[in-house]
Amino acid sequence: MANLNKKIIAVFGATGLQGGGVVRALRANGQFKVRAVTRNPDKHRDLADEVVAGDLDRPETLKAALAGAHGVFLVTNFWQPGTDEGKQALAAVRAAKEAGIQHFIWSTLPNVEAITGGEFDVPHFTGKAKIERIVREGGFANRTFVVAPFYYQNLIGMMAPQKQADGTVGWMLPLDPAVRAIHMGDISELGHIVAGAFAHPDQVGNGAHLPLVGDFLSFNEIVVTLNRQGHKFSFKQVPAELFASAFPGAAEIANMLAYFQAHTYLGSDSREQIALANTAMGRQPTRFSSWAKANFPVLEAA
């Protein structure tokens, strides 16, 4: 019966990499009752303690989804066609306010426009950063901003090594591989920071920014790490304008990499924020080499 007294945390995006990690971490933490909010609850019955219907594009569904909850974790998906993140976040913040939510956690990214004085245009970063104001103005007793890093998972996903013209397998990117620029992490671990934040609002519930950073590397260091583990990956730097026309969405990635090279992923010295995030997490995040050993299959030579 103890579960009756547990505060409820409503998690958006519970079927995705970020939200799924949040659900798992909250369940493992055991302090809260976890409510997964999804458009198709029937498909995901076993996802959390409660699985409810809710759609950020249909604000009328959110009232029931958040009723009686103590906290909300919100992440939106920029890459989903037709998504208006600002509109979705506004709907969620309004519904949370009406539901009496005490602690609102938004998964954000650095404000590239502000950091670079408008020099670099990376909408999928800046758009999330601009939503922080909506959350701050929501008037919640506690609010926390968690910052997702460059996912290690990208390197076996959308940025997996490709066969190159010279016969090698590797990366061809508009990035100086010698510049240490990429704050990286295993995105499934962001949940531990979120769980720690909900458990310690006194420490991080005053608008703190908590980045998940398992490693901070140059692309050369990424390649060297992988090749030490038995791979034979190559890296070739290419001009941004050549890369930008290579595939749909490539221009956005070229801009993002140019921003990393000039300012790093997090855009500023974030050591204190990273330390606070690791304290909230209660552990050190997984380093790239450990993650790669477990997740990057070494292809046996034929």
C-alpha positions as CSV (number, residue, x, y, z in Angstrom):
1,M,0.0,0.0,0.0
2,A,3.0,2.3,0.4
3,N,2.7,3.2,-3.3
4,L,-0.5,5.2,-2.5
5,N,1.6,7.9,-0.7
6,K,4.2,8.3,-3.4
7,K,4.3,11.5,-5.4
8,I,3.5,11.0,-9.0
9,I,5.9,12.1,-11.8
10,A,4.4,12.5,-15.2
11,V,6.9,11.7,-18.0
12,F,6.5,12.9,-21.6
13,G,8.3,11.2,-24.4
14,A,8.3,8.0,-22.3
15,T,8.7,5.8,-25.4
16,G,11.8,7.7,-26.6
17,L,15.5,7.5,-25.6
18,Q,15.4,10.4,-23.2
19,G,12.0,9.8,-21.7
20,G,12.5,6.1,-21.5
21,G,15.7,6.5,-19.5
22,V,13.8,8.9,-17.2
23,V,11.0,6.3,-16.6
24,R,13.6,3.6,-15.9
25,A,15.7,5.8,-13.5
26,L,12.6,7.0,-11.6
27,R,11.4,3.4,-11.2
28,A,14.8,2.3,-10.0
29,N,15.0,5.2,-7.6
30,G,11.7,4.0,-6.0
31,Q,10.8,7.3,-4.4
32,F,8.1,8.2,-6.9
33,K,5.2,6.7,-8.8
34,V,5.9,7.0,-12.5
35,R,3.2,8.0,-15.0
36,A,4.1,7.6,-18.6
37,V,2.3,10.0,-20.9
38,T,2.0,8.6,-24.5
39,R,-0.2,9.0,-27.5
40,N,-0.8,5.2,-27.6
41,P,-1.1,3.9,-24.0
42,D,-2.5,0.6,-25.3
43,K,0.8,-0.2,-27.0
44,H,2.9,0.5,-23.9
45,R,0.9,-0.9,-21.0
46,D,3.9,-2.1,-19.1
47,L,6.1,1.0,-19.5
48,A,5.5,2.6,-16.0
49,D,3.4,2.4,-12.9
50,E,0.7,4.2,-14.8
51,V,0.4,4.7,-18.5
52,V,-2.0,7.4,-19.7
53,A,-3.0,9.0,-22.9
54,G,-1.7,12.5,-23.7
55,D,-0.8,14.3,-26.8
56,L,1.2,17.6,-26.8
57,D,-0.5,18.6,-30.0
58,R,-4.0,18.2,-28.4
59,P,-3.8,20.3,-25.3
60,E,-7.3,19.1,-24.2
61,T,-5.8,15.7,-23.5
62,L,-3.2,17.1,-21.0
63,K,-5.5,17.9,-18.1
64,A,-6.3,14.3,-17.3
65,A,-2.8,13.2,-18.1
66,L,-1.4,15.5,-15.3
67,A,-4.1,15.3,-12.7
68,G,-2.8,14.7,-9.3
69,A,0.9,14.7,-10.3
70,H,3.7,16.3,-8.3
71,G,6.3,16.7,-11.1
72,V,6.6,16.8,-14.9
73,F,9.5,15.8,-17.1
74,L,9.1,17.3,-20.6
75,V,11.1,16.6,-23.7
76,T,9.9,17.5,-27.3
77,N,11.1,16.0,-30.6
78,F,12.3,18.7,-33.0
79,W,13.0,16.1,-35.7
80,Q,9.4,14.8,-35.8
81,P,7.8,16.3,-38.9
82,G,5.3,19.1,-38.2
83,T,6.4,19.6,-34.6
84,D,6.2,23.1,-33.1
85,E,8.2,22.7,-29.9
86,G,7.2,26.2,-28.5
87,K,3.5,25.4,-29.0
88,Q,3.9,22.0,-27.4
89,A,5.8,23.3,-24.4
90,L,3.4,26.2,-23.8
91,A,0.5,23.6,-23.8
92,A,2.4,21.4,-21.3
93,V,3.4,24.3,-19.0
94,R,-0.2,25.7,-19.0
95,A,-1.7,22.2,-18.2
96,A,1.0,21.7,-15.5
97,K,0.2,25.1,-13.9
98,E,-3.5,24.2,-13.8
99,A,-2.8,20.8,-12.4
100,G,-0.8,22.3,-9.5
101,I,2.5,20.7,-10.5
102,Q,5.3,21.6,-8.0
103,H,8.4,20.6,-10.0
104,F,8.8,21.1,-13.7
105,I,11.9,19.7,-15.5
106,W,12.5,20.7,-19.1
107,S,15.1,19.0,-21.3
108,T,16.9,21.9,-22.9
109,L,19.9,22.7,-25.1
110,P,22.3,25.7,-25.3
111,N,21.1,28.9,-26.8
112,V,23.4,29.1,-29.8
113,E,21.9,32.4,-30.9
114,A,22.7,34.1,-27.6
115,I,26.1,32.3,-27.1
116,T,27.3,33.3,-30.6
117,G,25.6,36.7,-31.0
118,G,23.6,35.3,-33.9
119,E,26.7,34.1,-35.8
120,F,25.4,30.5,-35.9
121,D,21.9,29.3,-36.6
122,V,21.2,26.0,-35.0
123,P,17.4,26.0,-34.5
124,H,17.1,22.6,-32.8
125,F,19.4,24.0,-30.0
126,T,18.1,27.6,-29.7
127,G,14.5,26.6,-30.0
128,K,14.7,24.5,-26.9
129,A,16.7,27.1,-25.0
130,K,14.0,29.7,-25.7
131,I,11.4,27.5,-24.0
132,E,13.2,27.9,-20.7
133,R,11.6,31.3,-20.3
134,I,8.1,29.8,-20.7
135,V,9.0,27.3,-17.9
136,R,10.5,30.1,-15.6
137,E,7.4,32.2,-16.1
138,G,5.1,29.2,-15.3
139,G,5.6,30.1,-11.6
140,F,6.4,26.5,-10.4
141,A,7.7,26.1,-6.9
142,N,10.7,24.2,-8.5
143,R,12.1,24.1,-11.9
144,T,15.2,22.4,-13.3
145,F,16.8,22.4,-16.8
146,V,18.6,19.2,-17.8
147,V,20.9,19.5,-20.8
148,A,21.3,16.5,-23.2
149,P,24.8,16.1,-24.7
150,F,25.8,14.8,-28.1
151,Y,24.5,11.2,-27.8
152,Y,27.1,8.4,-28.0
153,Q,24.2,6.6,-29.7
154,N,24.4,9.1,-32.7
155,L,27.6,7.3,-33.6
156,I,25.8,4.0,-34.3
157,G,22.7,5.9,-35.5
158,M,22.2,8.9,-37.6
159,M,26.0,9.6,-37.7
160,A,27.2,6.1,-38.0
161,P,30.5,5.5,-39.9
162,Q,30.0,5.2,-43.7
163,K,31.9,3.6,-46.5
164,Q,34.1,6.4,-48.0
165,A,35.2,6.9,-51.6
166,D,38.8,5.7,-50.7
167,G,37.5,2.4,-49.5
168,T,37.8,3.1,-45.8
169,V,34.9,3.2,-43.4
170,G,34.5,6.3,-41.2
171,W,33.4,9.9,-41.1
172,M,33.5,12.8,-43.6
173,L,32.4,15.9,-41.7
174,P,32.9,19.7,-41.8
175,L,34.8,19.7,-38.5
176,D,38.4,20.1,-37.4
177,P,39.0,16.7,-35.8
178,A,41.8,18.1,-33.6
179,V,39.5,20.5,-31.7
180,R,38.2,19.2,-28.4
181,A,34.6,20.4,-28.8
182,I,32.0,17.7,-28.1
183,H,30.3,17.2,-24.8
184,M,29.0,13.6,-25.1
185,G,27.1,11.1,-23.1
186,D,25.0,8.0,-23.0
187,I,21.5,9.5,-23.4
188,S,19.8,6.7,-21.5
189,E,21.7,8.1,-18.4
190,L,20.0,11.5,-18.5
191,G,17.2,9.8,-16.4
192,H,19.5,9.5,-13.4
193,I,20.0,13.3,-13.4
194,V,16.2,13.8,-13.7
195,A,15.5,11.3,-10.8
196,G,18.1,13.0,-8.6
197,A,16.7,16.4,-9.4
198,F,13.1,15.4,-8.4
199,A,14.6,13.8,-5.2
200,H,16.6,17.0,-4.3
201,P,14.6,20.1,-5.3
202,D,16.3,22.0,-2.5
203,Q,19.6,21.6,-4.3
204,V,18.7,21.9,-8.0
205,G,15.1,23.1,-8.2
206,N,15.9,26.8,-8.4
207,G,16.4,26.8,-12.2
208,A,19.7,25.0,-12.2
209,H,21.1,23.7,-15.5
210,L,22.3,20.1,-15.3
211,P,24.2,18.8,-18.3
212,L,24.8,15.1,-18.8
213,V,28.5,14.8,-19.8
214,G,30.3,11.4,-19.8
215,D,33.2,12.7,-21.9
216,F,34.5,15.8,-23.7
217,L,36.4,14.8,-26.8
218,S,37.7,15.9,-30.2
219,F,36.7,13.7,-33.2
220,N,40.2,12.5,-33.4
221,E,39.9,11.2,-29.8
222,I,36.7,9.5,-30.7
223,V,38.3,7.7,-33.7
224,V,41.5,6.8,-31.7
225,T,39.3,5.4,-28.9
226,L,37.4,3.2,-31.3
227,N,40.5,2.1,-33.3
228,R,42.2,1.1,-30.0
229,Q,39.2,-1.3,-29.6
230,G,39.9,-3.0,-32.9
231,H,38.1,-0.8,-35.4
232,K,39.8,0.8,-38.4
233,F,37.8,4.0,-38.8
234,S,38.9,7.0,-40.9
235,F,38.1,10.7,-40.6
236,K,38.2,13.3,-43.4
237,Q,37.4,16.9,-42.9
238,V,35.4,18.4,-45.8
239,P,34.2,21.9,-46.6
240,A,30.9,22.9,-44.9
241,E,29.3,23.9,-48.2
242,L,30.1,20.5,-49.8
243,F,28.6,18.7,-46.8
244,A,25.6,20.9,-46.4
245,S,24.1,19.8,-49.7
246,A,24.8,16.1,-49.2
247,F,21.5,15.0,-47.8
248,P,18.3,16.6,-46.3
249,G,19.0,18.2,-43.0
250,A,22.8,18.3,-43.7
251,A,22.9,22.1,-43.6
252,E,21.6,22.1,-40.0
253,I,24.2,19.6,-39.0
254,A,27.0,21.6,-40.7
255,N,26.0,24.7,-38.8
256,M,25.9,22.7,-35.6
257,L,29.4,21.3,-36.1
258,A,30.7,24.8,-37.0
259,Y,29.2,26.0,-33.7
260,F,30.8,23.1,-31.7
261,Q,34.2,23.9,-33.3
262,A,34.0,27.6,-32.3
263,H,32.3,27.4,-28.9
264,T,32.1,23.7,-27.9
265,Y,28.8,21.8,-27.5
266,L,27.8,23.5,-24.3
267,G,29.0,26.8,-25.4
268,S,30.9,27.9,-22.3
269,D,32.8,26.7,-19.3
270,S,30.3,24.3,-17.8
271,R,32.5,22.5,-15.2
272,E,30.4,23.7,-12.2
273,Q,27.1,22.7,-13.9
274,I,28.5,19.3,-14.9
275,A,29.7,18.7,-11.3
276,L,26.3,19.6,-9.9
277,A,24.6,17.3,-12.4
278,N,26.9,14.4,-11.4
279,T,26.1,15.1,-7.7
280,A,22.4,15.0,-8.5
281,M,23.0,11.8,-10.5
282,G,24.8,10.3,-7.6
283,R,27.4,8.7,-9.9
284,Q,29.9,9.5,-12.7
285,P,28.3,9.1,-16.1
286,T,29.7,6.4,-18.4
287,R,32.9,7.3,-20.3
288,F,32.9,7.0,-24.1
289,S,35.5,4.2,-24.2
290,S,33.4,2.0,-21.8
291,W,30.2,2.7,-23.8
292,A,31.9,2.0,-27.1
293,K,33.3,-1.3,-25.9
294,A,29.8,-2.5,-25.0
295,N,27.9,-1.0,-27.9
296,F,30.2,-0.6,-31.0
297,P,30.4,-4.0,-32.7
298,V,33.9,-4.8,-34.0
299,L,33.4,-6.2,-37.5
300,E,35.5,-9.4,-37.9
301,A,37.6,-9.3,-41.1
302,A,36.1,-11.6,-43.6
